[in-house]
Every structure is written in C-alpha cells, then in structure tokens.
Amino acid sequence: VPLQASGGGLVQPGGSPRLACAASTFALDYYAIGWFRQAPGKEREGISCITGRDVIYYADSVKGRFTISRDNRKKAVYLQMNSLKPEDPAVYYCATYQGCGSGFPPGAWGHGTQVTVSS
C-alpha cells in the first residue's frame, strides 16, 4: 500500500478534522499528491491536490473550507477540513497524481479514511 490515509472518524457538524496521508515506500517530494472522496451512491470526486512545487488545486465544493499542505521530511500530506457540510461525509483517499487539476485522475492510492458527520 503506497499511501495510507488517516484522521477520519465521527465529527460534529461544523467540525474541523485533519486528515493525514503517509507514504511508506517512497519520498513525496517529486509527486503531486491529492485527495479524492467516495460517498455511497456518488461518483468519485477529486477535491484537492498539491504538486511537488506546491501548486495547489481545490474543487469548488471544498474551496475556502479545506486546506492541503505537505511536509516532505515527514513524507506526509495533510488535508485540514473546516466547516464540514452535510455533503462532506465520505471515505477519503489520498493518491498520487500526474498533475493537479480537475482533469487528472488518481494514480496509486491505498486505504481510505471514513469521515462521518453526526451530532
């Protein structure tokens, strides 16, 4: 499993979880790493991505609420989620990408992390 997502769980409405993506077998420095989510009955949605040069992409659905960042020394990419909405619950995956933007599909990914919103 090249990438492992963590940090999900049960979150209150309006909560602010931070997801982490860890690489176990390679350095992240030269890769674009992004997040996509999959909710039951919905299509996979790419939501954010950061390139090796820190060029960042956000989908409109999360722009202004989510923040992506990376720490190459820790081989990690983070997704800070704020102001969660009812449409945000899903399984979140991190993946490698050839580039960041709405037209790039994910490459390799591992296990996702479930984000559930409940009061």
N, C-alpha and C positions, 0 to 999 in steps of 0.2 A: 504494500500500500504506500504509494509515494507521498501522499498528503493526507493529513488527519485533521479534521475539524473538531473543535470542542468549544464549550462555553454556553451551549444552549440550555434549555430547561424550561421550567414554568416561570413565566414573567407576568407581572401585573400590567394592566393596560397603562400605557404611557411610560413603561419601564425602559431601562437602558442597559441591556446586556451587551457584553463584549465577546465576540467570537474570536477564536484564535485558530490559525492554520499553521501546522508544523510540518516541515519537510524532514523525513527521516533518512533519506539516502542521497540527497543532492543539495547543493547550495542554491539558494533562491536568487542570488544576485543578478543572474542574466536572464531570468524568466519573468514574463508577465504572469502575475497570479491574480486570480479573480474569484468572485463568489457567485454562485447561482443557487436558486432555491426551487424546490419542487413541493407543491402542495397537492393534496388529493384532488383528483379531477381537473387539475390545471396543468397547463404546459410548463415546461421548464423555463425559468426566467433568469437570465443573466442580469445581475444587479450592480455589480461593481468590479473594478479591475485596476491594477496598478502595474505599470511596466518597470523594468529594471532601471529606467531613468526617472521614475516617479511621475510619469504621465498617468493621470487618473481619469477613469470613466465612471459615471453613475447613470443608472437608468432613471428615467423621470419619476418612477414610482418611489424611489428612495432618496432622490436628490434633496439635499438640505436637512435630511434626518440621519443618514448613515455616513460614517467616515471610515475610509480604508487607509491603512498605514502598513509599513513594513519595517522589520528590524532584521537586517541581513546577518548580523552577528549571532542572533538567536535563531536564525533560519525560520522566521515566523512572519506571518501577515495577519493583521487584525482587522476586524470589522466592528466598529463601535456603532451600536444601534440605539437611536434615541426616538422618543415619541412614537412608540410602536402603535400601529394601526391594526384594525381587525383583519386586514388582508395580509399582514406580515407573517402569521404563523405558517411554518413550512419546515421541511428538512433543508438545512443549509449545507452546501458543499463548497469546498474550495478546490480550485483546479488550476492547472497550467493553461495558458493561452498563448497563441502566436502573436496576438496583439490585443489591444484594448479598444472596445467599441461594440456597438450593437450587432455588427455583422460577423463577429468572431465566435465560433463555437468553442466549448471547453475541450481540452485535450485529455490529460490524465487527471483523475481525481480519486479520492479514497472514500472512507466512511464519512457520512454527513453528521450533523448535529441537529436535533429537533428543537425548534423554538415554539413554545406554546404560550398563548396569552390567555390568562384567566384571572378573574378577581376572586 
